Amino acid sequence: MPRVFVLSKLRPEAKAEEYEKWVHEFDYPTTEKFFKSITSYRVYKLKETLEGKPLPYNYIECIDIKNVEEYKKDLSTPEALKLLRQWAKYIEGVTVFTETI
């Protein structure tokens, strides 16, 4: 099953508590309702490396998907675009990558 990872950095003006509340109250429910290509989705807050060093990112999203093409199609829907506009108010410096297990 393909997996998408999204590494992201919180904008300097954004508050982590507000972003995390938005994830639970809007992002998760919207994703579950409108993204039929996603089978599992979680956002994790990153703390530091095992050596205690800071990371260049604050969050990682782990997204299990049915297939990449269907996921890309879901990302172009009006619901996804609304979600991504709201997400961009909190997040910058994004790296997205995929892997297949």
MIVEX-409999 format. One record per residue: residue number from 1; residue in one letter; x, y, z of N, C-alpha, C in turn. Coordinates in steps of 0.2 Angstrom, whole numbers, plus 5000, padded with zeros to 4 digits. Example, Ala and Ser with C-alpha at 12.3 -4.5 7.8 and 13.67 -1.06 7.14 Angstrom:
<atoms>
ATOM num residuo  n_u  n_v  n_w ca_u ca_v ca_w  c_u  c_v  c_w
ATOM   1       A 5066 4972 5039 5062 4978 5039 5066 4984 5039
ATOM   2       S 5064 4989 5035 5068 4995 5036 5064 5000 5039
</atoms>
This chain:
<atoms>
ATOM num residuo  n_u  n_v  n_w ca_u ca_v ca_w  c_u  c_v  c_w
ATOM   1       M 5004 4994 5000 5000 5000 5000 5004 5006 5000
ATOM   2       P 5003 5011 4996 5007 5017 4995 5006 5021 5002
ATOM   3       R 5011 5025 5003 5011 5030 5009 5014 5036 5007
ATOM   4       V 5010 5042 5009 5013 5048 5008 5015 5051 5015
ATOM   5       F 5021 5054 5015 5023 5058 5021 5023 5065 5019
ATOM   6       V 5021 5069 5024 5021 5077 5023 5025 5079 5029
ATOM   7       L 5031 5082 5028 5035 5086 5033 5033 5093 5033
ATOM   8       S 5031 5096 5038 5029 5103 5038 5032 5107 5044
ATOM   9       K 5032 5114 5043 5035 5118 5048 5029 5123 5050
ATOM  10       L 5028 5124 5056 5023 5129 5058 5025 5136 5057
ATOM  11       R 5021 5140 5054 5022 5147 5052 5024 5151 5059
ATOM  12       P 5029 5155 5059 5031 5159 5065 5025 5162 5069
ATOM  13       E 5020 5165 5065 5014 5168 5068 5009 5163 5070
ATOM  14       A 5009 5157 5069 5004 5152 5070 5006 5149 5077
ATOM  15       K 5000 5147 5081 5001 5144 5087 5000 5136 5086
ATOM  16       A 5004 5132 5089 5004 5125 5089 4997 5123 5091
ATOM  17       E 4995 5125 5097 4988 5123 5100 4982 5124 5095
ATOM  18       E 4982 5130 5092 4977 5132 5087 4977 5127 5081
ATOM  19       Y 4983 5126 5079 4984 5121 5073 4982 5114 5075
ATOM  20       E 4984 5112 5080 4982 5105 5082 4975 5104 5084
ATOM  21       K 4972 5109 5086 4964 5109 5087 4961 5109 5080
ATOM  22       W 4964 5113 5075 4961 5113 5069 4962 5106 5065
ATOM  23       V 4967 5103 5067 4968 5096 5064 4963 5091 5066
ATOM  24       H 4961 5092 5073 4956 5087 5076 4949 5089 5074
ATOM  25       E 4948 5095 5074 4941 5097 5073 4939 5098 5065
ATOM  26       F 4944 5100 5061 4942 5101 5054 4946 5096 5049
ATOM  27       D 4952 5095 5050 4956 5091 5045 4954 5084 5045
ATOM  28       Y 4954 5081 5051 4953 5074 5051 4946 5072 5049
ATOM  29       P 4940 5076 5051 4934 5075 5049 4933 5076 5041
ATOM  30       T 4936 5081 5039 4935 5083 5032 4939 5077 5027
ATOM  31       T 4945 5075 5030 4948 5070 5026 4945 5064 5026
ATOM  32       E 4942 5062 5032 4938 5056 5032 4932 5056 5027
ATOM  33       K 4929 5062 5027 4922 5062 5023 4924 5063 5015
ATOM  34       F 4929 5066 5013 4930 5068 5006 4935 5064 5003
ATOM  35       F 4940 5062 5006 4946 5059 5003 4945 5051 5003
ATOM  36       K 4942 5049 4998 4941 5041 4998 4947 5037 4996
ATOM  37       S 4952 5041 4994 4958 5037 4992 4963 5036 4998
ATOM  38       I 4961 5039 5004 4965 5038 5010 4962 5033 5015
ATOM  39       T 4966 5028 5017 4964 5023 5021 4966 5024 5028
ATOM  40       S 4971 5028 5029 4973 5030 5036 4977 5036 5036
ATOM  41       Y 4976 5041 5041 4979 5047 5041 4980 5050 5048
ATOM  42       R 4986 5051 5050 4988 5054 5056 4993 5059 5056
ATOM  43       V 4993 5064 5060 4997 5070 5061 5001 5069 5067
ATOM  44       Y 5008 5069 5067 5012 5068 5073 5016 5075 5074
ATOM  45       K 5016 5077 5080 5021 5082 5082 5028 5080 5083
ATOM  46       L 5033 5083 5080 5040 5081 5081 5043 5085 5086
ATOM  47       K 5047 5081 5090 5050 5085 5096 5058 5086 5094
ATOM  48       E 5062 5081 5093 5069 5082 5092 5072 5075 5090
ATOM  49       T 5078 5075 5088 5081 5069 5086 5083 5065 5092
ATOM  50       L 5085 5059 5092 5087 5055 5097 5092 5058 5101
ATOM  51       E 5096 5062 5098 5102 5065 5101 5100 5072 5105
ATOM  52       G 5094 5073 5104 5091 5079 5107 5092 5086 5103
ATOM  53       K 5093 5085 5097 5094 5091 5092 5088 5093 5089
ATOM  54       P 5087 5099 5088 5081 5102 5085 5080 5099 5078
ATOM  55       L 5074 5099 5076 5072 5097 5069 5070 5103 5065
ATOM  56       P 5071 5103 5058 5069 5108 5054 5061 5108 5052
ATOM  57       Y 5058 5103 5055 5051 5102 5054 5047 5102 5061
ATOM  58       N 5041 5103 5061 5037 5103 5067 5032 5097 5067
ATOM  59       Y 5030 5095 5061 5025 5089 5061 5027 5085 5055
ATOM  60       I 5024 5079 5056 5024 5074 5050 5017 5071 5050
ATOM  61       E 5015 5071 5043 5009 5067 5042 5010 5061 5039
ATOM  62       C 5007 5056 5041 5008 5049 5038 5001 5047 5035
ATOM  63       I 5001 5046 5028 4995 5045 5025 4995 5039 5021
ATOM  64       D 4991 5034 5023 4991 5028 5019 4985 5029 5013
ATOM  65       I 4987 5027 5007 4982 5029 5002 4981 5022 4998
ATOM  66       K 4976 5022 4994 4974 5016 4990 4979 5016 4984
ATOM  67       N 4980 5022 4980 4985 5023 4975 4986 5030 4974
ATOM  68       V 4991 5032 4971 4994 5039 4970 4989 5043 4965
ATOM  69       E 4987 5040 4960 4983 5043 4955 4976 5046 4958
ATOM  70       E 4973 5041 4962 4967 5043 4965 4968 5048 4971
ATOM  71       Y 4973 5048 4974 4975 5053 4979 4976 5060 4976
ATOM  72       K 4979 5060 4970 4980 5066 4967 4974 5069 4965
ATOM  73       K 4969 5065 4962 4963 5067 4960 4959 5070 4966
ATOM  74       D 4959 5067 4972 4956 5069 4978 4958 5076 4980
ATOM  75       L 4965 5077 4979 4968 5084 4980 4966 5089 4976
ATOM  76       S 4962 5088 4971 4960 5093 4966 4953 5095 4967
ATOM  77       T 4949 5092 4972 4942 5093 4973 4941 5100 4977
ATOM  78       P 4935 5103 4976 4934 5109 4980 4935 5108 4988
ATOM  79       E 4933 5103 4990 4934 5101 4998 4941 5101 4999
ATOM  80       A 4945 5098 4995 4953 5098 4997 4956 5105 4996
ATOM  81       L 4954 5108 4991 4957 5115 4990 4955 5120 4996
ATOM  82       K 4949 5119 4999 4947 5123 5005 4951 5121 5011
ATOM  83       L 4952 5114 5012 4956 5112 5017 4963 5114 5016
ATOM  84       L 4966 5114 5010 4973 5116 5009 4974 5123 5010
ATOM  85       R 4969 5127 5009 4969 5135 5010 4970 5136 5018
ATOM  86       Q 4966 5132 5021 4966 5133 5029 4972 5131 5032
ATOM  87       W 4975 5125 5029 4981 5122 5032 4987 5127 5031
ATOM  88       A 4987 5131 5025 4992 5135 5023 4992 5141 5028
ATOM  89       K 4987 5143 5031 4987 5148 5036 4992 5146 5042
ATOM  90       Y 4993 5140 5044 4997 5137 5049 5003 5135 5047
ATOM  91       I 5004 5132 5041 5010 5128 5039 5014 5132 5033
ATOM  92       E 5020 5131 5034 5025 5133 5028 5031 5128 5028
ATOM  93       G 5035 5128 5023 5041 5124 5022 5039 5117 5022
ATOM  94       V 5035 5115 5017 5033 5108 5016 5037 5104 5012
ATOM  95       T 5038 5097 5014 5041 5092 5010 5036 5086 5009
ATOM  96       V 5035 5084 5003 5030 5079 5003 5034 5073 4999
ATOM  97       F 5033 5067 5001 5036 5061 4998 5032 5055 4999
ATOM  98       T 5033 5050 4994 5029 5044 4994 5034 5038 4995
ATOM  99       E 5031 5033 4997 5035 5026 4997 5030 5021 4997
ATOM 100       T 5032 5015 4995 5028 5009 4994 5030 5004 4999
ATOM 101       I 5026 5001 5003 5028 4995 5007 5025 4989 5004
</atoms>
